[in-house]
């Protein structure tokens, strides 16, 4: 079992009420369990944000490495988007 240490956490009255309600409803055994789950989710989201940031950095670097931008034919792009959308809606029907 991991080394468990006690810490003091300040919550708003509303937050404390929600935590206690979850325990009283039987969703969690203790308020500590609620906080530990919240921390696990926070860690998971933090890791996902880091991965997404890394993905965006890689895409940014690829874009820079691809060279300068070129003028875009908006009419042709819009026509292509409409063609693809029509194809998708026909396939879904």
C-alpha positions as CSV (number, residue, x, y, z in Angstrom):
1,X,0.0,0.0,0.0
2,X,1.3,3.5,-0.8
3,X,2.6,5.8,1.9
4,X,-0.5,7.8,2.9
5,X,0.0,11.3,4.4
6,X,-2.5,13.7,5.7
7,X,-2.8,17.2,4.3
8,X,-5.2,20.0,5.0
9,X,-7.3,21.2,2.1
10,X,-9.6,24.3,2.1
11,X,-12.9,23.9,0.3
12,X,-15.8,26.2,-0.2
13,X,-19.0,25.5,1.7
14,X,-20.6,24.3,-1.6
15,X,-17.7,22.0,-2.4
16,X,-17.7,20.5,1.1
17,X,-21.5,20.0,0.8
18,X,-21.1,18.1,-2.5
19,X,-18.3,15.9,-1.1
20,X,-20.3,15.1,2.1
21,X,-23.5,14.4,0.0
22,X,-21.6,11.9,-2.2
23,X,-20.4,10.1,1.0
24,X,-23.8,10.1,2.6
25,X,-25.3,8.8,-0.6
26,X,-22.9,5.8,-0.5
27,X,-21.1,6.8,-3.6
28,X,-17.8,6.9,-1.6
29,X,-16.8,5.5,1.7
30,X,-15.0,8.6,2.9
31,X,-14.4,12.2,2.0
32,X,-10.7,11.3,1.4
33,X,-11.8,8.8,-1.2
34,X,-13.7,11.6,-3.0
35,X,-10.6,13.8,-3.0
36,X,-8.3,11.0,-4.1
37,X,-10.6,10.3,-7.1
38,X,-10.7,14.0,-8.0
39,X,-6.9,14.0,-7.9
40,X,-6.6,10.9,-10.1
41,X,-8.9,12.6,-12.6
42,X,-6.9,15.8,-12.4
43,X,-3.7,13.9,-13.0
44,X,-5.2,12.1,-16.0
45,X,-6.5,15.3,-17.6
46,X,-3.2,17.0,-17.0
47,X,-1.4,14.1,-18.7
48,X,-3.9,14.3,-21.6
49,X,-3.3,18.1,-21.9
50,X,0.4,17.5,-22.0
51,X,0.0,14.9,-24.8
52,X,-2.3,17.2,-26.8
53,X,0.2,20.1,-26.4
54,X,3.0,17.8,-27.7
55,X,0.8,16.8,-30.6
56,X,0.1,20.4,-31.5
57,X,3.8,21.3,-31.2
58,X,4.7,18.5,-33.6
59,X,2.0,19.6,-36.0
60,X,3.2,23.2,-35.7
61,X,6.8,22.2,-36.5
62,X,5.6,20.1,-39.5
63,X,3.7,23.1,-40.8
64,X,6.7,25.4,-40.4
65,X,9.0,22.7,-42.1
66,X,6.6,22.4,-45.0
67,X,7.5,25.9,-46.2
68,X,5.7,29.1,-46.8
69,X,2.0,29.2,-47.4
70,X,0.4,29.4,-50.8
71,X,-2.6,31.4,-52.0
72,X,-5.8,29.4,-51.7
73,X,-8.6,29.1,-54.3
74,X,-11.6,29.5,-51.9
75,X,-14.2,28.7,-54.6
76,X,-12.5,25.4,-55.4
77,X,-12.1,24.6,-51.7
78,X,-15.8,25.4,-51.0
79,X,-16.9,23.3,-54.0
80,X,-14.8,20.3,-52.8
81,X,-16.2,20.7,-49.3
82,X,-19.8,20.7,-50.7
83,X,-19.0,17.6,-52.8
84,X,-17.7,15.7,-49.8
85,X,-20.6,16.7,-47.6
86,X,-23.1,15.6,-50.3
87,X,-21.3,12.3,-50.6
88,X,-21.4,11.7,-46.9
89,X,-25.1,12.6,-46.6
90,X,-25.9,10.3,-49.5
91,X,-24.0,7.4,-47.9
92,X,-25.7,8.0,-44.6
93,X,-29.2,7.9,-46.2
